[in-house]
Amino acid sequence: MKPFPWAEAMGFGFGVLRLAPDAFWRMTPRELAQAIHAVRGPSVRPLVRTDLDDLLARFPDAPRKGGRND
């Protein structure tokens, strides 16, 4: 299990949301996550290797007719 990213959470709470320390520390992690989501939008999960392999199989890099691949 990864530890909670306190430095990033505090940086966002104090720096972006401009919360006072008492307001930040009263927030639950779920409330903070919703605030982050409201400001940054939905998070996009990174592409995993199996998804990349699937895309490569479906859309292989092949030279175009005429020999150029641009």
MMTF fields as JSON, N, C-alpha, C and O atoms, coordinates in Angstrom:
{
  "mmtfVersion": "1.0.0",
  "mmtfProducer": "UNKNOWN",
  "numBonds": 279,
  "numAtoms": 280,
  "numGroups": 70,
  "numChains": 1,
  "numModels": 1,
  "chainsPerModel": [1],
  "groupsPerChain": [70],
  "chainIdList": ["A"],
  "bondAtomList": [4, 2, 8, 6, 12, 10, 16, 14, 20, 18, 24, 22, 28, 26, 32, 30, 36, 34, 40, 38, 44, 42, 48, 46, 52, 50, 56, 54, 60, 58, 64, 62, 68, 66, 72, 70, 76, 74, 80, 78, 84, 82, 88, 86, 92, 90, 96, 94, 100, 98, 104, 102, 108, 106, 112, 110, 116, 114, 120, 118, 124, 122, 128, 126, 132, 130, 136, 134, 140, 138, 144, 142, 148, 146, 152, 150, 156, 154, 160, 158, 164, 162, 168, 166, 172, 170, 176, 174, 180, 178, 184, 182, 188, 186, 192, 190, 196, 194, 200, 198, 204, 202, 208, 206, 212, 210, 216, 214, 220, 218, 224, 222, 228, 226, 232, 230, 236, 234, 240, 238, 244, 242, 248, 246, 252, 250, 256, 254, 260, 258, 264, 262, 268, 266, 272, 270, 276, 274],
  "bondOrderList": [1, 1, 1, 1, 1, 1, 1, 1, 1, 1, 1, 1, 1, 1, 1, 1, 1, 1, 1, 1, 1, 1, 1, 1, 1, 1, 1, 1, 1, 1, 1, 1, 1, 1, 1, 1, 1, 1, 1, 1, 1, 1, 1, 1, 1, 1, 1, 1, 1, 1, 1, 1, 1, 1, 1, 1, 1, 1, 1, 1, 1, 1, 1, 1, 1, 1, 1, 1, 1],
  "groupList": [{"groupName": "MET", "atomNameList": ["N", "CA", "C", "O"], "elementList": ["N", "C", "C", "O"], "formalChargeList": [0, 0, 0, 0], "bondAtomList": [1, 0, 2, 1, 3, 2], "bondOrderList": [1, 1, 2], "singleLetterCode": "M", "chemCompType": "L-PEPTIDE LINKING"}, {"groupName": "LYS", "atomNameList": ["N", "CA", "C", "O"], "elementList": ["N", "C", "C", "O"], "formalChargeList": [0, 0, 0, 0], "bondAtomList": [1, 0, 2, 1, 3, 2], "bondOrderList": [1, 1, 2], "singleLetterCode": "K", "chemCompType": "L-PEPTIDE LINKING"}, {"groupName": "PRO", "atomNameList": ["N", "CA", "C", "O"], "elementList": ["N", "C", "C", "O"], "formalChargeList": [0, 0, 0, 0], "bondAtomList": [1, 0, 2, 1, 3, 2], "bondOrderList": [1, 1, 2], "singleLetterCode": "P", "chemCompType": "L-PEPTIDE LINKING"}, {"groupName": "PHE", "atomNameList": ["N", "CA", "C", "O"], "elementList": ["N", "C", "C", "O"], "formalChargeList": [0, 0, 0, 0], "bondAtomList": [1, 0, 2, 1, 3, 2], "bondOrderList": [1, 1, 2], "singleLetterCode": "F", "chemCompType": "L-PEPTIDE LINKING"}, {"groupName": "TRP", "atomNameList": ["N", "CA", "C", "O"], "elementList": ["N", "C", "C", "O"], "formalChargeList": [0, 0, 0, 0], "bondAtomList": [1, 0, 2, 1, 3, 2], "bondOrderList": [1, 1, 2], "singleLetterCode": "W", "chemCompType": "L-PEPTIDE LINKING"}, {"groupName": "ALA", "atomNameList": ["N", "CA", "C", "O"], "elementList": ["N", "C", "C", "O"], "formalChargeList": [0, 0, 0, 0], "bondAtomList": [1, 0, 2, 1, 3, 2], "bondOrderList": [1, 1, 2], "singleLetterCode": "A", "chemCompType": "L-PEPTIDE LINKING"}, {"groupName": "GLU", "atomNameList": ["N", "CA", "C", "O"], "elementList": ["N", "C", "C", "O"], "formalChargeList": [0, 0, 0, 0], "bondAtomList": [1, 0, 2, 1, 3, 2], "bondOrderList": [1, 1, 2], "singleLetterCode": "E", "chemCompType": "L-PEPTIDE LINKING"}, {"groupName": "GLY", "atomNameList": ["N", "CA", "C", "O"], "elementList": ["N", "C", "C", "O"], "formalChargeList": [0, 0, 0, 0], "bondAtomList": [1, 0, 2, 1, 3, 2], "bondOrderList": [1, 1, 2], "singleLetterCode": "G", "chemCompType": "PEPTIDE LINKING"}, {"groupName": "VAL", "atomNameList": ["N", "CA", "C", "O"], "elementList": ["N", "C", "C", "O"], "formalChargeList": [0, 0, 0, 0], "bondAtomList": [1, 0, 2, 1, 3, 2], "bondOrderList": [1, 1, 2], "singleLetterCode": "V", "chemCompType": "L-PEPTIDE LINKING"}, {"groupName": "LEU", "atomNameList": ["N", "CA", "C", "O"], "elementList": ["N", "C", "C", "O"], "formalChargeList": [0, 0, 0, 0], "bondAtomList": [1, 0, 2, 1, 3, 2], "bondOrderList": [1, 1, 2], "singleLetterCode": "L", "chemCompType": "L-PEPTIDE LINKING"}, {"groupName": "ARG", "atomNameList": ["N", "CA", "C", "O"], "elementList": ["N", "C", "C", "O"], "formalChargeList": [0, 0, 0, 0], "bondAtomList": [1, 0, 2, 1, 3, 2], "bondOrderList": [1, 1, 2], "singleLetterCode": "R", "chemCompType": "L-PEPTIDE LINKING"}, {"groupName": "ASP", "atomNameList": ["N", "CA", "C", "O"], "elementList": ["N", "C", "C", "O"], "formalChargeList": [0, 0, 0, 0], "bondAtomList": [1, 0, 2, 1, 3, 2], "bondOrderList": [1, 1, 2], "singleLetterCode": "D", "chemCompType": "L-PEPTIDE LINKING"}, {"groupName": "THR", "atomNameList": ["N", "CA", "C", "O"], "elementList": ["N", "C", "C", "O"], "formalChargeList": [0, 0, 0, 0], "bondAtomList": [1, 0, 2, 1, 3, 2], "bondOrderList": [1, 1, 2], "singleLetterCode": "T", "chemCompType": "L-PEPTIDE LINKING"}, {"groupName": "GLN", "atomNameList": ["N", "CA", "C", "O"], "elementList": ["N", "C", "C", "O"], "formalChargeList": [0, 0, 0, 0], "bondAtomList": [1, 0, 2, 1, 3, 2], "bondOrderList": [1, 1, 2], "singleLetterCode": "Q", "chemCompType": "L-PEPTIDE LINKING"}, {"groupName": "ILE", "atomNameList": ["N", "CA", "C", "O"], "elementList": ["N", "C", "C", "O"], "formalChargeList": [0, 0, 0, 0], "bondAtomList": [1, 0, 2, 1, 3, 2], "bondOrderList": [1, 1, 2], "singleLetterCode": "I", "chemCompType": "L-PEPTIDE LINKING"}, {"groupName": "HIS", "atomNameList": ["N", "CA", "C", "O"], "elementList": ["N", "C", "C", "O"], "formalChargeList": [0, 0, 0, 0], "bondAtomList": [1, 0, 2, 1, 3, 2], "bondOrderList": [1, 1, 2], "singleLetterCode": "H", "chemCompType": "L-PEPTIDE LINKING"}, {"groupName": "SER", "atomNameList": ["N", "CA", "C", "O"], "elementList": ["N", "C", "C", "O"], "formalChargeList": [0, 0, 0, 0], "bondAtomList": [1, 0, 2, 1, 3, 2], "bondOrderList": [1, 1, 2], "singleLetterCode": "S", "chemCompType": "L-PEPTIDE LINKING"}, {"groupName": "ASN", "atomNameList": ["N", "CA", "C", "O"], "elementList": ["N", "C", "C", "O"], "formalChargeList": [0, 0, 0, 0], "bondAtomList": [1, 0, 2, 1, 3, 2], "bondOrderList": [1, 1, 2], "singleLetterCode": "N", "chemCompType": "L-PEPTIDE LINKING"}],
  "groupTypeList": [0, 1, 2, 3, 2, 4, 5, 6, 5, 0, 7, 3, 7, 3, 7, 8, 9, 10, 9, 5, 2, 11, 5, 3, 4, 10, 0, 12, 2, 10, 6, 9, 5, 13, 5, 14, 15, 5, 8, 10, 7, 2, 16, 8, 10, 2, 9, 8, 10, 12, 11, 9, 11, 11, 9, 9, 5, 10, 3, 2, 11, 5, 2, 10, 1, 7, 7, 10, 17, 11],
  "groupIdList": [1, 2, 3, 4, 5, 6, 7, 8, 9, 10, 11, 12, 13, 14, 15, 16, 17, 18, 19, 20, 21, 22, 23, 24, 25, 26, 27, 28, 29, 30, 31, 32, 33, 34, 35, 36, 37, 38, 39, 40, 41, 42, 43, 44, 45, 46, 47, 48, 49, 50, 51, 52, 53, 54, 55, 56, 57, 58, 59, 60, 61, 62, 63, 64, 65, 66, 67, 68, 69, 70],
  "secStructList": [7, 7, 7, 7, 7, 2, 2, 2, 2, 2, 0, 0, 0, 0, 0, 0, 1, 7, 7, 7, 2, 2, 2, 2, 2, 2, 1, 7, 2, 2, 2, 2, 2, 2, 2, 2, 2, 2, 2, 2, 7, 7, 7, 7, 7, 7, 7, 7, 2, 2, 2, 2, 2, 2, 2, 2, 2, 2, 1, 7, 7, 7, 7, 7, 6, 6, 1, 7, 7, 7],
  "xCoordList": [0.843, 0.0, 0.896, 1.86, 0.559, 1.325, 0.919, -0.259, 1.903, 1.535, 0.756, 0.877, -0.04, -0.825, 0.115, 1.063, -0.117, 0.777, 0.534, -0.033, 0.97, 0.69, 1.266, 0.603, 2.49, 3.103, 2.275, 2.046, 1.827, 1.01, -0.347, -0.852, -0.939, -2.25, -2.173, -3.021, -1.15, -1.014, -0.699, -1.217, 0.143, 0.445, -0.791, -0.973, -1.637, -2.865, -3.842, -4.434, -4.003, -4.949, -4.568, -5.413, -3.287, -2.84, -2.562, -2.933, -1.911, -1.473, -2.529, -2.655, -3.292, -4.291, -5.642, -6.246, -6.1, -7.402, -7.326, -8.348, -6.117, -5.87, -6.667, -7.244, -6.678, -7.376, -6.533, -5.304, -7.207, -6.525, -6.167, -6.867, -5.095, -4.701, -5.824, -5.982, -6.605, -7.67, -8.73, -9.28, -9.031, -10.012, -9.453, -10.173, -8.163, -7.548, -7.573, -7.958, -7.167, -7.071, -8.428, -8.507, -9.491, -10.841, -11.411, -12.383, -10.814, -11.32, -11.016, -9.991, -11.918, -11.626, -10.867, -10.944, -10.139, -9.483, -10.468, -10.125, -11.676, -12.683, -13.084, -13.249, -13.239, -13.565, -12.432, -12.683, -11.197, -10.048, -10.004, -9.747, -10.251, -10.252, -11.31, -11.061, -12.471, -13.524, -13.131, -13.426, -12.468, -12.008, -10.962, -10.986, -10.05, -9.043, -9.725, -9.37, -10.69, -11.429, -12.155, -12.199, -12.717, -13.442, -12.513, -12.912, -11.282, -10.334, -9.623, -9.507, -9.152, -8.328, -9.107, -8.589, -10.318, -11.069, -10.765, -9.978, -11.379, -11.171, -9.733, -9.091, -9.258, -7.908, -7.956, -8.938, -6.905, -6.799, -5.743, -4.606, -6.133, -5.16, -4.128, -4.445, -2.905, -1.871, -2.181, -2.856, -1.689, -1.86, -1.009, 0.194, -1.627, -0.873, -0.367, -0.894, 0.638, 1.316, 0.351, 0.462, -0.58, -1.499, -2.383, -2.69, -2.791, -3.587, -2.751, -3.239, -1.488, -0.598, -0.392, -0.446, -0.157, 0.019, -1.22, -1.112, -2.396, -3.645, -3.74, -4.102, -3.415, -3.451, -2.435, -2.732, -1.24, -0.224, -0.663, -0.377, -1.356, -1.844, -2.96, -3.036, -3.823, -4.936, -4.504, -5.09, -3.503, -3.047, -1.524, -0.809, -1.043, 0.413, 1.022, 0.396, 2.261, 3.011, 3.534, 4.399, 3.006, 3.449, 3.712, 2.997, 4.727, 4.988, 3.76, 3.074, 3.508, 2.422, 2.839, 4.02, 1.866, 2.183, 3.111, 2.897, 4.114, 5.082, 6.327, 7.278, 6.331, 7.53, 7.748, 8.708, 6.896, 7.076, 6.18, 5.041, 6.693, 5.928, 5.913, 6.58, 5.14, 5.124, 3.774, 3.616],
  "yCoordList": [-1.169, 0.0, 1.243, 1.331, 2.188, 3.426, 4.36, 4.45, 5.056, 6.016, 7.186, 7.509, 7.811, 8.955, 10.089, 10.373, 10.743, 11.805, 13.135, 14.067, 13.209, 14.388, 15.666, 16.703, 15.616, 16.839, 17.402, 18.61, 16.529, 16.98, 17.477, 18.484, 16.773, 17.174, 18.543, 19.405, 18.734, 20.028, 21.131, 22.241, 20.84, 21.833, 22.257, 23.439, 21.3, 21.626, 22.376, 23.375, 21.894, 22.528, 23.952, 24.848, 24.165, 25.5, 26.389, 27.563, 25.827, 26.641, 26.889, 28.007, 25.865, 26.007, 26.433, 27.403, 25.694, 26.017, 27.188, 27.783, 27.512, 28.606, 28.43, 29.378, 27.198, 26.895, 27.322, 27.268, 27.742, 27.966, 26.598, 25.622, 26.501, 25.195, 24.469, 23.259, 25.181, 24.496, 23.939, 22.87, 24.634, 24.132, 22.911, 21.944, 22.964, 21.826, 20.579, 19.504, 20.716, 19.551, 19.012, 17.883, 19.786, 19.276, 18.491, 17.754, 18.638, 17.925, 16.439, 16.031, 15.65, 14.226, 14.017, 14.865, 12.915, 12.638, 12.623, 13.04, 12.148, 12.122, 13.538, 13.818, 14.423, 15.819, 16.482, 17.223, 16.223, 16.772, 16.227, 16.976, 14.943, 14.343, 14.993, 15.238, 15.272, 15.923, 17.348, 17.806, 18.049, 19.408, 19.373, 20.206, 18.409, 18.263, 17.956, 18.524, 17.07, 16.701, 17.915, 18.083, 18.752, 19.933, 20.925, 21.592, 21.024, 21.979, 21.395, 22.059, 20.174, 19.57, 18.744, 18.44, 18.379, 17.492, 16.042, 15.761, 15.134, 13.716, 13.298, 13.771, 12.411, 11.899, 10.828, 10.098, 10.756, 9.761, 8.763, 9.127, 7.509, 6.513, 6.298, 6.402, 6.001, 5.767, 4.519, 3.602, 4.501, 3.361, 2.208, 2.365, 1.058, -0.121, -0.872, -0.706, -1.683, -2.359, -3.194, -3.197, -3.892, -4.727, -3.876, -4.28, -2.695, -1.798, -1.273, -1.164, -0.947, -0.486, -1.586, -1.323, -2.81, -3.926, -4.126, -4.408, -3.978, -4.104, -3.017, -3.3, -1.775, -0.689, -0.905, -0.656, -1.369, -1.635, -2.741, -2.684, -3.74, -4.821, -4.326, -4.718, -3.46, -2.947, -1.881, -1.762, -1.12, -0.016, -0.065, 0.771, -1.049, -1.19, -0.026, 0.553, 0.3, 1.308, 0.613, -0.26, 1.006, 0.422, 1.54, 2.543, 1.388, 2.434, 2.629, 1.671, 3.866, 4.169, 3.806, 3.606, 3.727, 3.475, 4.57, 5.745, 4.204, 5.172, 5.199, 5.92, 4.397, 4.255, 5.312, 5.214, 6.317, 7.359, 7.071, 6.63, 7.319, 7.111, 8.416, 8.534, 9.426, 10.722, 11.136, 12.214],
  "zCoordList": [0.0, 0.0, 0.0, 0.76, -0.86, -0.933, 0.202, 0.548, 0.784, 1.831, 1.251, 0.069, 2.098, 1.654, 1.258, 1.99, 0.125, -0.354, 0.364, -0.208, 1.625, 2.432, 1.853, 1.877, 1.332, 0.801, -0.352, -0.422, -1.256, -2.382, -1.908, -2.405, -0.947, -0.421, 0.244, 0.011, 1.074, 1.741, 0.742, 0.864, -0.245, -1.268, -2.033, -2.324, -2.359, -3.076, -2.174, -2.584, -0.956, -0.033, 0.311, 0.301, 0.62, 1.011, -0.193, -0.206, -1.199, -2.335, -3.387, -3.886, -3.732, -4.802, -4.232, -4.689, -3.232, -2.651, -1.665, -1.32, -1.219, -0.282, 1.018, 1.551, 1.5, 2.744, 3.938, 3.901, 4.984, 6.253, 6.831, 6.56, 7.62, 8.154, 8.9, 8.734, 9.715, 10.447, 9.506, 9.773, 8.411, 7.441, 6.704, 6.458, 6.355, 5.668, 6.542, 6.081, 7.794, 8.663, 9.101, 9.585, 8.946, 9.223, 8.043, 8.207, 6.849, 5.673, 5.773, 6.32, 5.24, 5.111, 3.801, 2.911, 3.664, 2.379, 1.203, 0.097, 1.444, 0.378, -0.034, -1.221, 0.94, 0.626, -0.149, -1.1, 0.247, -0.465, -1.89, -2.833, -2.049, -3.389, -4.272, -5.452, -3.725, -4.51, -4.883, -5.986, -3.97, -4.279, -5.396, -6.302, -5.325, -6.376, -7.7, -8.732, -7.67, -8.879, -9.464, -10.683, -8.608, -9.08, -9.77, -10.725, -9.292, -9.872, -11.085, -12.115, -10.972, -12.03, -13.034, -14.108, -12.718, -13.592, -13.255, -12.351, -13.971, -13.658, -13.933, -14.871, -13.099, -13.323, -14.403, -14.538, -15.144, -16.205, -15.77, -15.471, -15.74, -15.311, -16.402, -17.587, -16.017, -17.022, -17.846, -17.378, -19.048, -19.93, -19.415, -19.206, -19.213, -18.776, -19.998, -21.098, -19.809, -20.917, -21.759, -22.985, -21.142, -21.918, -22.834, -23.955, -22.351, -23.198, -24.359, -25.483, -24.083, -25.15, -26.184, -27.385, -25.734, -26.67, -27.538, -28.732, -26.931, -27.688, -28.757, -29.899, -28.39, -29.369, -30.496, -31.664, -30.137, -31.16, -32.121, -33.317, -31.593, -32.459, -33.378, -34.542, -32.844, -33.641, -34.636, -35.712, -34.292, -35.146, -35.299, -34.748, -36.052, -36.177, -36.951, -37.839, -36.586, -37.339, -38.59, -38.514, -39.723, -40.993, -41.967, -41.969, -42.795, -43.783, -44.68, -45.037, -45.027, -45.95, -47.363, -47.649, -48.224, -49.638, -50.117, -49.819, -50.839, -51.323, -50.459, -50.761, -49.354, -48.564, -47.507, -46.742, -47.431, -46.408, -45.209, -45.36, -44.06, -42.83, -42.056, -41.028, -42.548, -41.89, -41.446, -40.873]
}
